[in-house]
Amino acid sequence: MNALSPPFLLVVAAALVDRDGRVLLQERSPGRSMVGLWEFPGGKVEPGETPAQALIRELREELGIDVEAACLAPAVFASEPLGERHLLLLLHVCRKWRGDPRPLDAAGLRWVRPVQMHGLPMPPADRPLIGLLEALL
């Protein structure tokens, strides 16, 4: 990276897909940026973590579920300017996990079909992923 390149923020997220083809979204909590927006669960990749390790950790912290790395299928990515940084969002599709998702770090959860996401307020980086999810699922 040269001196003119922005620092990158690497974020991982999951499209948890149930047996009916619906995807789990979580609502951002009060006190956070973009409060009230619906997003894919996930978070930042910490130093020393692989994207899969970070996503497994985030899903445990945010939803109380356990996921095996083999159940995370890399699907699509988004690239979005974020102030002085640049966000790279890696979205994985996951159809198998242990436990029932609970909103441990969110204002709420909602199971929706990808086509329904177009009508929900979502962060700018998540919006371009909707059409790709529609095609994948």
C-alpha positions in Angstrom: 0.0 0.0 0.0 1.4 3.4 -0.9 1.1 6.6 1.1 -1.9 7.8 -0.9 -3.9 4.6 -0.3 -6.6 4.8 2.4 -6.3 2.4 5.3 -8.7 -0.5 4.7 -11.2 -1.8 7.3 -11.9 -5.5 6.7 -15.3 -6.6 7.8 -17.0 -10.0 7.6 -20.7 -10.8 7.6 -23.0 -13.7 7.2 -26.2 -14.3 5.2 -27.7 -16.9 7.5 -30.2 -18.8 5.4 -33.0 -20.8 6.9 -34.9 -23.7 5.3 -37.5 -21.4 3.8 -34.8 -19.4 2.0 -35.0 -16.4 4.3 -32.0 -14.5 5.5 -31.4 -13.2 9.0 -30.9 -9.4 9.4 -30.1 -7.6 12.6 -31.1 -4.0 13.6 -28.3 -1.8 14.7 -28.5 -0.8 18.4 -28.9 2.7 19.8 -25.5 4.2 20.6 -23.9 2.9 17.4 -23.4 4.5 14.1 -26.1 3.9 11.6 -28.6 3.1 14.4 -31.8 1.5 13.2 -30.4 0.2 10.0 -30.8 -3.5 9.1 -27.6 -5.4 8.4 -26.0 -8.8 8.0 -24.5 -10.0 11.3 -20.8 -9.8 11.5 -18.0 -7.4 12.3 -14.4 -6.4 12.1 -11.6 -8.8 11.5 -9.2 -8.4 14.4 -5.4 -8.6 14.0 -4.2 -12.2 13.8 -7.7 -13.5 12.7 -8.6 -15.0 9.4 -12.0 -13.9 8.0 -13.6 -17.2 8.9 -12.2 -17.0 12.5 -13.6 -13.5 12.8 -17.0 -14.4 11.5 -17.3 -17.4 13.8 -16.4 -15.2 16.8 -18.8 -12.4 15.7 -21.7 -14.8 15.3 -21.1 -16.2 18.7 -20.9 -12.7 20.3 -23.8 -11.1 18.4 -26.2 -14.0 18.0 -25.1 -16.7 20.5 -24.7 -19.3 17.7 -21.9 -21.7 16.8 -20.7 -22.1 13.2 -18.1 -24.3 11.8 -15.6 -22.8 9.3 -16.6 -25.5 6.7 -20.2 -24.1 6.8 -19.2 -20.6 5.7 -19.2 -20.2 2.0 -17.6 -17.0 0.7 -20.2 -15.4 -1.6 -19.7 -11.8 -2.5 -17.9 -8.6 -1.3 -18.7 -4.9 -1.2 -16.3 -2.0 -1.3 -17.4 1.4 0.2 -15.6 4.6 1.2 -16.0 5.1 5.0 -14.6 8.5 6.0 -10.8 8.3 6.0 -10.9 4.6 5.6 -12.2 2.2 2.9 -14.5 -0.6 4.0 -14.1 -4.1 2.4 -17.1 -6.3 3.4 -16.8 -10.0 2.8 -20.2 -11.7 2.8 -20.5 -15.5 3.5 -23.5 -17.7 3.1 -24.2 -20.0 5.9 -27.0 -22.6 6.0 -26.0 -24.6 9.1 -25.3 -23.5 12.7 -25.9 -24.7 16.2 -28.3 -22.7 18.5 -31.1 -20.3 18.0 -30.0 -16.8 17.0 -30.7 -14.2 19.6 -30.2 -10.4 19.4 -27.3 -10.2 21.9 -25.8 -7.1 20.3 -28.7 -5.7 18.2 -32.0 -4.0 18.7 -33.8 -6.8 17.0 -33.7 -9.7 14.4 -35.8 -10.3 11.3 -35.9 -13.2 8.8 -36.6 -11.8 5.3 -36.4 -13.0 1.7 -33.7 -11.2 -0.3 -36.3 -9.4 -2.4 -37.8 -7.9 0.8 -34.4 -6.3 1.7 -34.9 -3.7 -1.0 -37.6 -2.0 1.2 -35.5 -2.0 4.4 -33.1 0.7 5.5 -29.6 -0.8 5.2 -26.0 0.4 5.4 -24.6 1.6 2.1 -22.1 -1.3 1.9 -24.9 -3.9 2.4 -27.3 -2.6 -0.3 -25.3 -3.8 -3.4 -25.2 -7.3 -1.9 -29.0 -7.7 -2.1 -29.2 -8.4 -5.8 -26.3 -10.8 -5.7 -28.0 -12.7 -2.8 -31.2 -12.9 -4.9 -29.2 -14.5 -7.7 -27.4 -16.9 -5.4 -30.4 -18.0 -3.4 
